[in-house]
Structures are given as structure tokens and as C-alpha cells.
């Protein structure tokens, strides 16, 4: 059996799956001040009376990393950046202390100028003065030769932790994105680590000792130990779980809109010919563009618990959530209160919901039921308008899915798939707004946990070969070895797939379930004078994101 857990901002969702069948589910409120208690309560409810020894592993998705960045609750980071000649420094400054050092490795991986130890010593002094403990070290062409990052890391490691090295996070060439990705990895390291320790304590209390994997933004998973080392990969873990859950219930082959309507936000994703859309260059979060591979997903501040008010005679919903609906004793009217009044939801105290919506109606000059209908319609309209805007943007540029680039593809959704607590209640209004069929799976309330449970372990590597220099490198695994001038593109493909399988196994994937593919390849001659001096070969390979098992009994309600 597999346990799937989704640690959301409003609720912890959980499910227990046995060979593709959902055998149990649970949902409890998230107490951000006591994550351990929230997790323990959910696990206790889910596993009561179950044979714990039959659990194979636990897959977890969480908003911890995303929330820490968005809410600016991150640790101070000292950045040591070696940008080389000809690059403006100011836009790379992202840490609490940013130090630009001398030294240079060129695009071929050759050391042109050595690092100056005194500059590193000065960096240490400045970090100490500001009580900075977390660091990141990024040099421009470290993916071709990481020797400067490694040397600086060795000079810092006894006093600072973590020390993130840029080349260990991605083999892509985009230097600014690698700087920002490294910064974020160190910035969220402590808060994510504390979350993991809370989770481990919950498992110990339940006497559960099984492998734990964490969902990444690309819809795959990595082991919890690997996630603790590289927490930046868990950014947007929650939205990824949403889409994987929707795909588990709806393994179709058509263009579609996927909505996860929660208490705080609505996550919007898309599928092209049944395959989830993908961010090819890396996600943006806050002010930072990163190299984190991710399923395409956009979150808006609109959910069942969003605050409802009247401004200038118009209904305003969100983007803030001030607390629970007034039906549950919350401080402000919410869309959930409106749906309770309309008989679409049934929880809490209906008289409180009526009172909340009546207050909105008085400001609009209408009765409670009319106000409730107006709130309901407004919520549907906001979602429809946002989806239309996103589709216009998507169709203005190349369409990427998790498997391929679709040349000339224009996305034309044929249906809308909805999950999350208010999914069934929102389906009628969204069906009218979109003029498309709206599907709500039977287990829509815990679909995120289902997506987390069924997600595969994924990995990616970048192989770079310079036959003139006689060097092959794979930055993500720290491999740098000699090759001869006869090394070919075919040899590079084979080597990349072999190394990818090894990396995926280290991250926890079972060898028989690793499905690898080449996502990018290039080979061009390097010319010196009038002669070809060698070849520059680049291969990117990945384990395809997807589902471990086909979900059985995933009917629509």
C-alpha cells in the first residue's frame, strides 16, 4: 500500500492506495503553528485499524517551500558569485550579503584566473558580522568545470551550512537563473528541514518506518533525504500534486483545463492531447526566475475561504484568506458561506452563513439569496477570465508538454476537470461560464493526495562533451572525466541514459520502472583556423514524469 499526503495551506489531505484502489482517505485542518500535530492527526485518522506493516512507501506534497518564499519567511543567505568579465553585477544580487569575487573559468571549462583566497576570507568576515549561516556559491561556467565552487565550498563548510553549489542544481547554461536557484535553495533549507523533521517525528510516533518521497514541481518525486539537500526542487509541489491527481482520475487524450479549487487558492493547469503542459526553462516565483523544472501551473488568490467584501458597489473576492468561513466561526463572509446559503455545500452553521451573506446583500441592496448567487457567479467569472487570459498567452508561443514540444499546436480545451473541496459545488457555474463539460472525480476532495501517492520518481541530467579538450561532464552528479576525440553523439546518448538510470536509482526509483528519454541534443564542430578541432556535444535526458499505477475506480461523481 502507498500513503499519499498533501500538506496544503488550509488542509492536510491523505489517502491510502492499494494496487491502484483508494481504500481510505482523510482530511484535517492545517495548523501552521503545529505542523507535527497536523500531520500526526491526519496519519492517525488515515491509518486507524490498518495493517501498517503493509505500507510500502509514503509520497508527500507540500506548500512549505512555496509559502516560505512568497511570505518572505526565509533564512538570510550570503552569496559568493564569480561572474567573470563583462557582466553587470547589480541584477544578480539576491542574498542578504552579495560578494562578487575575482577568478574565471571560461566556457570551455579552462581556468583563466584563479580564485583569490583573501577575497573568500573577507566574505567569511562579512557573513559573520551579519550572523549569516546559509551560503551559496555560484560561478559562471561551473557546469563546465566546478573546481572554483568546490574549492570555495571547502573553505566555508566548517562554519556555514548549507553551502549550495550552483553546478549541483542544474546543468543548464543560464547563469542568472542558476544564481537565483542557488539562493532560494539555501534560503528555504532550514524551514524545509524543520518540516521534514516534524514529518519524521510523526512517523516515529506512528511506528512507521518506510521510504518517504517528496513531490517536485515537475510532477515526479525524490527521496526525502534528497529533498532536504535540494529543497528548491519542492517549490510548487502542491500544484504539481493537483495536476497529477487530476490526470490519475482522468487519463484522457484531449485538450483540457484542470482546476484545483482549495480554501485559499485556485491552481490552474492545462493538458494538450491529454499530456500536462510544462515550463521548459524553469519556474518563476516571487521576483526570481529559476531553473526548477515544473508542470505549468498558475495560482490565483481565490478559494472557498477567500474574504468577500463590497467595494464601490461591486463584489470583491480575495485575494486574501482571513480565516475560516463565517459558518465555522470565521471573521468574514466567504464564497463557501454563499454556497451554503444556496444549498451547494453543507457544513458549519447555516444561520451564520446566512447572516454573513445578508451583510453583503445589504451593501448591494439585495436579499441574502440574491447576494449569495452574485458571489457564486462572480467566483466563476474570475476563474473563467483568468483561464482565458492564460490560454491567450499559451497560444502566443510554442506549447511544451512534459514529453515534447508540440510544433504549431493551439490549445482548445474540450472539457474542464475540477478537484478540491468546493469542486462539486462550483461545477454548475463553471459549466455555464466555459460552455464546456465540467468533470468532478469521485474522490475530488483528496485528489492532491492521490496525485502525490501515484507520482513516479523523476530525475534529469545534462551531459556535456568537448572532444577537443577531451572532457566529459555531468554537473548534476559531479562527473568530470576524460574522453578521446572519437567520442560521438551516439556514444553520448547511451552514456547519458546509463547515468540517468543510476541517478534515478540513487534518488529511490526502481530500475524496472525507470522510463528514460532524451529531451535535448546538439552536436556542432569547433573550428580553429581552417580546421575542425573537435566537437561540442550536449545531451539532456530525463526520467519521464507520470503515474506509477493506473487508478482503478476513478469514476466521476
PyMOL commands that set and color helices and strands:
alter all, ss='L'
color gray80, all
select helices_A, chain A and resi 35-47+52-54+64-70+90-92+117-129+147-156+166-168+175-187+189-205+224-229+231-234+237-249+326-328+335-341+350-364+368-394+423-434+444-454+475-477+489-506+511-513
alter helices_A, ss='H'
color red, helices_A
select strands_A, chain A and resi 2-7+11-18+21-29+57-62+77-82+97-100+104-105+111-113+134-139+163-165+211-215+221-223+256-261+266-272+275-276+278-279+284-285+288-289+294-295+298-300+308-311+314-317+399-400+405-406+415-419+437-440+460-466+471-474+479-482+516-528+531-543
alter strands_A, ss='S'
color yellow, strands_A
deselect
rebuild
show_as cartoon
